[in-house]
């Protein structure tokens, strides 16, 4: 059965983003998916309900151009999935300043800037989602490691809460989502779950949260995470 809902999935060329596109399409959503460069995975999908666009969230001009190309569209969900984990295994002092700065920009600043630009494209009582991580939880950091990545996701969580508070009167919801430890290029072959398990859970959480306001920090099973 068609859901009649419309989603914008940002950073959908492979892995979790691509899996989310497939899952939402299967559930009857119309999906606009963005890629930074040509994606064989997206190209292989055949659906009249899918529109593929190209944009880099770190490029303000490209985001503005995408905003213009999507004029007139309204999205029930805007989900920024894009992120990087450059030199994630190195301690913060060993990561070059420009690399650490770029991780912060891509994982924290650019997603919120994208959401700000596209807020006028969000449907009434719509939902803005950001791909966060349990590693962004300060309270749950008992093992250390992944220092610059952890810091970037903690920053994303903070900025996303402030974003929702600033726009609270608009009456939309914000979800920060942990996908689990997933067997992707970033997660590695030893991760706990496959892409299908993660994206099915994430989609369930999103669909269950539609129409709600405020900010929530959840994992793919719907569990609330400590900040």
N, C-alpha and C positions, 0 to 999 in steps of 0.2 A: 504494500500500500504506500502511495506517495505521501511523504510527510508535509510537503508544501513549504519546507524550510529552505533557507539559502545560507550557505556557509562560505566564508573566505578563509582558506588555509594558506598561511604564509610560510614558505620554506617546505615545499612538498615534493622535492625532486627525488627523494629516496627515503629509505628507512621509515621512521615513525610518521613523517609527513605524508609520504606516499601511501602508507597503510591507512592513515586517517581518511585520505581522499577516497580510497576504495571502499572503506567501511561506511562512510556517509552516503556515498552513491548507492550502495547496496540497501541502505535504509530509506531511500527515496528522496534524499536531499539533492538540491542543486548545489554544485560546488564550483567555486572559482579558486584555482590552485596557482600559486606562484612558484617560480623556479628562478634561481640566480643565473643559471645557464641551461642549455638544452638538456632535458631529462628523458632518457630512453624509457624509464618507467612510466612517466606521465604520457609520453607519446604512444605507449602501447595500450593505454586505456581508451576504450571506444564507448563514448556515451554522449548522447545529446544533452545531458544534464551537466556536462563538464566544460568549463572554460579554462584554458591555460594561459597565464600571463607571465612575463619575465620582469623581474625587478630585484634589486639588491637592497636590503633594508638599511645598509650602511650608507646608501647613496640617496641623499635627500631629494635631489632632482629626479631620480628614477622613481622614488615613492610618490612624489608630486605628480609625475606623468601618469603613473598607474592610477592614482586618484582621479585624474581627469578622464582616463579611458573608461573608468567604471562609473562615470557620472550617470545618475538615474537609478543605479542599483541600490538595494537595501538588503542588509545581511542580518539574519537572526544570530549568527555567530561569526565573530572575527577571532581567529586562533593563530597567534604568532608562535610558530614551532621553531623557526630558524635559531641556530646557536652554534657555537664552536667550543672546542676543548683543547686549544693549542697549548702544548707543553704542560698539560694538566698534571702530569706526574711529578713535575719539578717543583721544589719548594719556592715560595714567592720570591725570595732573594736571588734565586738562580734564574729567574725568568727575565729576559731583557725588558726594559721599561716599555718599549714600544709594543712588544707582544702582549704584555699584561694589560696595557691600555686598550689594545684592540679587542681582547677578550671581554673587557668591561663594557666597551662601547657596543659590541655585537650582541652580548647576552643581556645587558641591562638597559642601556640608553636607547639603542635603536628600536627594540620592541615597544617601549612606551612611546617614543616619538611616532612610530607607525600608528599605534592605537590613537594617539592624539589627532593625527592627520585624518584618519578614517572614521573618527567618531560621528561625523555627520552622515556616514553611510550605515550606521547601526540602527536596526529597526527598534521601535518602541519596546521596552522591556527586554532588549537583546542582551547578549552575553559576550564579553571580551575575555578570552582565555590566553594565558601565557604558558609555554612549556618551561616549567621550573624544574626543580629536582629536590629530593630529600636532602641532598648535599647543601642546599641553600638554608637549611634549618640550623641556626646557631645552637639551639637547645639540644639538638640530637647529634651534634658533632662530638663524638667520643673517640674517634679513631684518627682524626687528622687526615692529612693527605689531600690531594686535589685542591691545593690552596687557592690559586687564582680563580679556578672554576667555581669553587664553593663561594668565594667572595662575590663573584659576579652574579650568582643566582640569589644570594642573600640580598644583594643590591636590587636585583629585579623584584624580589618580593616586597622590599620596602617601597620602591618607586611605584609599583602597581597598587599598593594600598593607598599611597598618597594620591595617585591618579583617580582612584575611585572616590576618595573623600572629596577631592576637588570638584568632582562632577556629580556628587551624591544626589543633588536635586534632579538630575536627569533620569534617575530611576532604572539604571541598568546594573547587571551583575559582573563581577570580576572573579575569574577562577585562576588560581595558580596550581598547576598540575605536575605531579611527579609520575612519570610513566613506568616506574619500576626499573630494575636493572635488566636491560633488554639486549638481546643478541643483534646488535647493529654494528655499523662501522665504528661508532663511538663506544658502544658498550662492550664489544669484543665477543669472542666465541664462547667464553666461559660464563656469560651472564645467565641470570636465573630463568628468564622467560623469553618467548619469541615475540615477534612484532604483532602477530595476530592477537595474542592474549592481551598485550598492552593496549592496542588501539581499540579492541572491543570494550575493555574496561573503561578507557578514557571516554569513549563515545557514550557509554551508559551513564557515566558521571555527568557529562555535559548535558545530555538530554534530560536527565533528572533535575538539573539545576536551572533549566530555562525558565525565565520569568521571575527568578529570585534576584534580590538586590544585595548589595554589600560585597565584601571580599571573602573568599574561602580558599584555604590551602589544603588540597586533597591529593591522595595517591590514586592510582588507577583502579583500586578496589572501592573507592569512595571514603576511605579512612581519612579523618582529619589529622593533619600533621602539626606538630609543635613548631612555633616560629623560632 
